Amino acid sequence: MKPNYKNWMPKGMIYAGAGGTGAFLALYLVVRLTGLVSAGWRTALLATGLAGFAVGAVSTIWMTLMYRTFSYDGKRQLSRRIIEEIASHVSLPEGSEALDIGCGSGALTIACARHNPGARFLGVDRWGKEYASFSKTLCEQNAEAEGVQNVSFAKGDAFHLDFADERFDAVVSNYVYHNIPSRDRQAILLETLRVLKKGGTFALHDIFSKSKYGDMQAFVQKLRDLGYQEVQLISTTNGNPITPFEALWMELAGSALLVGKK
């Protein structure tokens, strides 16, 4: 049995893009090749069809390239490289408990658990309609396929984690918070860190751009002022694992790991 971690670029979006592109092309051809449309509408509809086709074609090609780059089965396997890089920052002793927020298909939860066989990892996600193919069942199937038993999965809300303060020895996350509509994503980070024990490890990967998060250097200093033992914001767009070119065309500029100890 082979794990199926899906793809961060859903196939449904690619199919929708291709369908829309085809519809605009059909509109253009019908208007161009038939006399079904009056002269008054002809120019406007031709322009609409051609513009829609061009935009749709570019978008579909871009999404297809994204899909191939992120694919776990492709040549680049960028998703796997990112997951392994995050997991490499988590090293826990026997009996520890850790939390993965926004676990999706379970990839990061399972990778961290594999690197830390003596610890227990819980992956939580709301598994919303945006990624309808991701589910708790899929996570459990992937863990079974990988032969990893020190994991479990449950519904959870990153805004309001249903756990007591300082519950976990580590918290991790990958490309989750920027997808959550919020005017204050730094507050979501603080909610994540609330459930981390004193001395616990955190490794949170996201697109920490100023437009999405505000001043992250000030946030790093804020954590230090609060007494956190270690705090670093490490870029992941310098080739490890994302190249600068990939960061540009895949709209991942600002991707970084927020790591350290509480």
QUILINFEN-V109389 format. One record per residue. OMEGA is omega in degrees with one decimal (NA if undefined). Layout:
BEGIN
omega = (OMEGA & OMEGA)
END
This chain:
BEGIN
omega = (-176.9 & 178.1 & 178.8 & -177.5 & 179.5 & -178.2 & -179.0 & 171.2 & -175.3 & 177.5 & -179.3 & 178.6 & 179.1 & 179.3 & 179.1 & 178.1 & 179.1 & 178.7 & 178.2 & 177.6 & 178.7 & -179.6 & 178.7 & 177.4 & 178.8 & 177.9 & -178.9 & -176.8 & 179.5 & -179.4 & -175.8 & -170.0 & -179.1 & 178.0 & -175.5 & -175.8 & -179.5 & -177.3 & -178.1 & -178.7 & -169.9 & -176.3 & -178.5 & -178.7 & 176.0 & -179.8 & 179.1 & -179.5 & -178.3 & 179.8 & 179.1 & 178.1 & -178.3 & 179.9 & -180.0 & -179.5 & 179.3 & -179.5 & -179.0 & 177.3 & 179.1 & -179.6 & 178.7 & 176.9 & 175.8 & -178.8 & -178.8 & -178.6 & -178.1 & -171.8 & 175.7 & -177.5 & -177.4 & -177.8 & -175.6 & 179.1 & -176.1 & 178.6 & -179.3 & -179.2 & 178.6 & -180.0 & -178.4 & 178.3 & 177.9 & -177.3 & -178.2 & 180.0 & -177.3 & 177.5 & -171.9 & 177.6 & 178.0 & 175.2 & -179.6 & 174.9 & -178.6 & -175.8 & 173.2 & -175.6 & -176.8 & -169.6 & 175.5 & 178.9 & 175.4 & -173.0 & -177.5 & 178.0 & -176.5 & 179.6 & 178.9 & 179.8 & 178.6 & 178.8 & -176.8 & -173.3 & 179.9 & -179.0 & 176.2 & -179.5 & 176.8 & 175.6 & 178.6 & -179.9 & 174.3 & 176.8 & -176.9 & -174.8 & -179.8 & 176.8 & -172.5 & -178.5 & 177.1 & -178.0 & 175.1 & 179.9 & 178.3 & 178.1 & -178.5 & 177.7 & 179.5 & 177.0 & 178.7 & 179.9 & 179.9 & -178.0 & -179.2 & -175.0 & -176.3 & 178.3 & 170.2 & -174.3 & -178.2 & 173.8 & 179.2 & -177.6 & -177.5 & 178.3 & -176.1 & -179.2 & -175.1 & -179.6 & 179.0 & 174.7 & 174.5 & -179.4 & -168.6 & 177.8 & 177.5 & 172.0 & 179.8 & 177.0 & -179.5 & 174.6 & -178.0 & -166.8 & -179.3 & 177.3 & -177.0 & 177.6 & -177.6 & 174.2 & -176.6 & -179.3 & 174.5 & 177.6 & 177.7 & 176.3 & 179.7 & 176.3 & 175.5 & -176.6 & 177.1 & -175.0 & -180.0 & 179.2 & 171.5 & -176.1 & -179.0 & -176.2 & 172.6 & 176.8 & -173.3 & -176.5 & 178.8 & 175.0 & -174.0 & 178.8 & -178.7 & -178.9 & -178.6 & -171.2 & -172.6 & -175.7 & -178.4 & 175.9 & 176.2 & 178.4 & 176.5 & 178.9 & 177.6 & 178.8 & 177.6 & 178.8 & 178.4 & 176.1 & 177.9 & -174.6 & -179.5 & 174.4 & 176.5 & 172.1 & -172.3 & 178.9 & 174.6 & -178.2 & 179.0 & -179.0 & -179.9 & 0.8 & -175.5 & 178.1 & 177.2 & 179.4 & 177.5 & 179.2 & -179.2 & -172.5 & 179.1 & 178.3 & 179.8 & 178.8 & -177.2 & 178.3 & -177.5 & 174.8 & 170.7 & -173.8 & 174.8 & 178.3 & -177.7 & NA)
END
